[in-house]
Amino acid sequence: MGARALLEALYRAALEAVEPGRRTRAALAEPSLERARRSARRIGIFAAGKAAAAMARGALAELGPCKTFVILPKGHPSRGLPRGSVAHASHPEPDASSMSAARRALRFFQSFGEGDLIVCLISGGASSLLALPRPGLTLAEKRHAIRELVHEGASIVAVNRLRASLSAVKGGRLGRATRARLATLVLSDVPGDRAAVVGSGPTLRAHRGDIVRVVGSNADGIEAAAREARRRGLRVVVDSRRLSGDARRAGRRLAARTKRLRPGTVLLSGGETTVALGNSHGWGGRCLELALGAAQVFDRDPGAALLAAGSDGRDGSSGAAGAFADGSTVSRARHFGLDPDAALARHDTLPVFSRLGDLFVTGPTGTNVGDWVFLVETRS
């Protein structure tokens, strides 16, 4: 098997391990949640985020027919969900559809009361899909403040903290719209798997009877990729540092580490890097930028190869999940008259990987636990 096929197989194994429907159904079968279900007068299902459709299908399979409301990104299919239960909203930036979805969510929560249970299914992307500015603030003002922070290269934790402070529904405010008991199941894409950070924590309130569970995370995918690599007879090294910080620097660090590995070894890393765009308006994403940064270190090393890809299937404005890179990436780019250094400086990495045929395209995966970077050293 070639390096590229191997790297894709590791990604697929990681993706399968965090399948949201199966993870949701398993969590709902746990004793504490089963007791909460049995004691509830009525049960509702609320889901928001990139994994909302699969999580809601898993919940419906476990709970049976329930009053349901699901918020999905525009373009994501709603197959298998009850008719009339779905709203599509804007991602990655909110618009009027996000405000409409938030108002509908408030009405949904207000329709439940004492003795009821709402199963809340939250995944990454919910912050944009569920947006209602706090009183006295316009959506344009909120978007501007968040956009400025994102362009500075701020972490998802900092961005979601700001989102919650500017919102009428985030930071537990949606949850406080009902007297029903809440069981929040979270698919995590944030450092430390802090449930309150995912989707800016719309349903997490200080209520003694509520239940909170993280049902899947980036690390679960890494563990599955490690099992798959060992099954194929490879040595495995898991990066002890969560993937974070500037994307190209993270790529260079991982590539340099790969050069020190023994042949037949894979290095696995997960998390989420950042790109400080400044005034640049190029096309690409953090995974593409990481891959090209790594390629600069790999240059002319015939044994090194990498796949950097988002678990959600979308990397920035690239239209791809991520990209492959190896020791020939830089030289091939220059052969076609492309300048990798200039592409990184302009944050315009998509043209490079598109011309080389090295984009990794999956389409929306229906999950979201951050990014994975898989590297292999095959030199003899």
N, C-alpha and C positions, 0 to 999 in steps of 0.2 A: 504494500500500500504506500502511495506517495505521501509526502508531508502534508500537502493540502487536504487530501482526503482524510487523513488522520485527524487533523485539526478540526475539520468539519464534524467528524464523528464524535469528538469530545464535546463540541458545542451542542450537538443534538442530544447527547446523553445528559448534559447539564440541563438543557431545556426540558427534557422529559421529566427530570426529577422534581421540577418546580411547577408541574402542571396544576393550575389553580383549582380546577374542579375536583380533582382527586384529593388535593390537600384540604379543601374546604369540607368535603364530605367526611373525611377522616376526623377532622376537628369536631364537627357537629356530633359525632358518635361518641366523643369522650364523656365519661360519667357526669361531670359537672354541667356540661351543656345539655346532656340528655335529661337531667333532673330539671333544669330550667325550662326545657321544652315541655315536659310533662305537666309542670305546674302553671304554665301560661294559659290565660283565657283565650287569647288570640296570638298568632305569630305573623309578623311581617318580615319581608326581606328587602333590604336596601343595599345596593351595590354601586360603587363609583370607582372609576379608574380604568387603566388599560387592560386589566385582567377581570373587569367586572362581569362580562358575559359568561366566561367560564366559571367564575366563582358562583354566580347566581344559578347557573345550570346545576352545579354540584349541590348547592343548598336545596334547590327544588327537588332534586333526586332523593335527597335524604329526608326532607321535611314533608314532601307532598305539596299539593296546591296551596299557595299562600298569596295574600295581597303583596304585590311586588312592584318595586320601582328601581330601574337600572339606568345609570348614566354612562354612556359610552362615547369615545372620541368619534367625531364625524368620519364616516367611511368604514367603521368597524361593524361587522355583521352582527345581527341580533338573533341569529338562528337558535331555535329551541326555547325562546323566552316568550312569556305570555303576551298575547296581542294587547297593545296599548300600554304596556308596562315600561317602555323604553324611551329615553330621550337621548338625542345625540347633541354633543356640545363641542366647543372649540378646544383644540390643543395644538401647540404648546402655550398659546396665549389665549386668555378668555375673551369672549365677545358677548353679544346680547343673548346668544343661545345658552351660554354658561350661566347668565343671570336668570334666565327663564327656568333652567334646570334646578338652580338653587331654590327658587321660590316654590317650585313644584315639590322639591324635597322637604321644605319646611311644612307644606300642607300635608305631605305624607306622614311626617313624624307627629304632627298635631292631631292626626286622625286616630292615633293610638293613645291609650290611657293606662291607668292603674290596673295591674294584673296582666297586662299584655307584654309581649316580648318582641323586640325588633332585632333581627340578626343583621348586623351591619358589616358589609364586605368591602374593605378599603384597600386599594392598591395605588401604586404610583401613577401620576397623571390626574388624580382626583382634584388636586389643587386648582388646576386650570378649568376642569370640567364643571366644578361646583364653585361658582364665584359670585359673591354678592357683597359689594363694598359696604363698609360700616357707614352709618348715617353721617352725612356731611361730606362724603367723599364720592367722587365720580369714578366710573370704571376706567376712564382714560387716565385719571390721576394715579389710580392704583397700578395700572399697567405700566405707566412711565416709571414709577418708583421701583417696581420689580425688574423691569427691563434694564435700568441703570445698574442694579446690583448684579444681575446675570452677566452683563457685559464686562463688569469688573472681574469676572471669574470667581464669584463667590460660590461656596459649597451649597449643596442642596439643603443642608441643615439651616444655614443662614437665610437662604431664600425663603424656605417654608416658614421660618420664624417671622419674617417680615410679612408674608402673606397672611398669616394668622392674625397679626396685629392690625391689619387693615380690613379685616373681613367681618361680616355679620353672621357667618356660618361656620368658619373654621375655628380651631382652638376650642372645640367642645361646644360651640354655640348652637350647632344644629342639634346635637344631642339634648341640649337643655330645652329644646322646644317641645319635648314630650315628657309625660310622667311614666311612660312605659319603661320596663327594664331593657337594657341594651346589652347585647353580646357582640362585641366587635372582633372580627377576624381580619387580620392584616397580612398581606403579602408584602414583604419589606424590600425596599430598594435604597435604604438609608444606612449610614454608618451606625453600628451598635444595635441595629434592628429595633430602634426606639419607635414604638407604635404611635406615639403622639406626634412624631415628625412626618410619618407617611401620610401623604395627602393633606398635610397640615392639621391632622387630627380632628376632623369635624365632629366625630361622635364620642370622643373621649372626654368625659365629664367626671367630676369628683362625686361619685355616687357609689355607696358601699355595695349595693346589690349587683352592679354591672360586672361583666366578664370581658376580659381582653386576652386575646391569643395572637401570637405571631405564627402563622401557619406555614410560611415558606420564606426563604431568604437566599441571598447570593451564595452564602457558604454551602447551602444544600446543593446547589448546582456544582460548586467546586468539588465537593465530596463525590458526587456522581461521576464527574469527569475523571477524577483520580481513580475510581474503581474501574472505569472503562479503560484507562491507560494501562493499569496493572493487568487487566484481563488480556490485553494485547502484548504483555511481556515487557512493558516499558518501566523504567524507573520514574518515580514521581517526586517532584519537589513543589511544595505549596509555599508561595510567597507569604511570609509572615506579616508583611506590611499591607494593609488594605490599600487598594488602588485609589489614589487621591491626588490632589494638586494638579499642577500644569500638565496637560496631556502629553506634549512632546517630551518633556523631561522624564515623565513616567515611562514612556516608551524607550528612551535612551538608557534609563536605569535598568529596565528589564532585559534589554538587548545585551548590555554589558555583562549582566549576570549570566545570561545564556551562554556566552562565550566561555565561561568557566565551568560549564557542566560537562559531564562525561557523555559520550555518544550514547544514543538510545534513552535519553532523559527528557521528560517534559516538565516545564515550569508552568504552574497554574496560578493566576492572580485574578482577583475580583474586586469590584467597587465602582467608583465613579470619579473620573477626572474632571477637570474644568478647562475652559478655553477663555482667556481674556480677549474679547474681540476688539475692544477699543473702537476705532473708527473704521475697522475693516468690514467689508461686506462680501466676503468670499463665500464659496459653497463648500460644505464639508460637515465635519462633526468631530467630536472628541475622540472617537475610536479611529477615524481616518488620520487625525493629527498624531495620535499615539503611534499608529502603525508606521507613518512616514518618519517620525522621529526615531523609531527603532531601526528602520531601514538604513538610516544614515550611519548607525553603528554597525549593522550587519554588513555593510558594503563589501562585496566580493568574498564574503564568507559562504562557501557553497553548502554548508550543513545547517545553517540557521533558518528557521521559518517561524512565522507568527500569524495568528488570527486574533484580531481585536474586534469585538462585536457586542452590540447591545442586546440584552435578553428580550427586549420588546420588539426587535426587528427594525428599529429606526434610529439612525445616528444623525442627529442634527438636521441639516437641510440636504443631506446627501441622497435621500431616497433609498439607501442601503442600510443593512444592519451594521456593517463595518467593512473591514478590508483585510486581505492577506498581504504579507510582506516577507521578503527573504533577501538573501545576499545579492540578488540580481536586480532588485527593485530600482535602486538609484541609477545604475548603469543603463538599464532599459529605458528609464524615464529620459535620461540625457540623450539616448539614441533617437528618441522621438522629438527632441528639441524642447523638452520640458525641464524646468529648473526646480528641483525639490526644495532647495533653500528658500527661493522666492515664494514658492507655494505655501510653505510654513509661515513665512513672514506676513503674507497676505491672508492667512487662514483660508486658503483656497485650494484645498487638497483633493476635492472631488475630481477635477479634470485630470489629475495625475493617475489616480487609480482607475478611473473610467477608461482612459486611453490604454492603460496596461492590461485591462481585462481582469483586474484583481479586486473588484468590488465583491462583497459577500451580500447577496440579496435574498432575503427570506420573506418579505412582506410582514405585516403585523402578526406577531406570534400569539397574541392574547395573554401574555404574561408580562411581568416587569419586576425584575429583582436587581437592576443595575447592569453593569457591563462585565464581560469576562475577557481576559487575555490569556491565550494558550500559546506557548512557545515550545518548539522542539529542536533539539540539537542532534543531527544525524551524521556529522562528519566522522570519517573513519580514522 
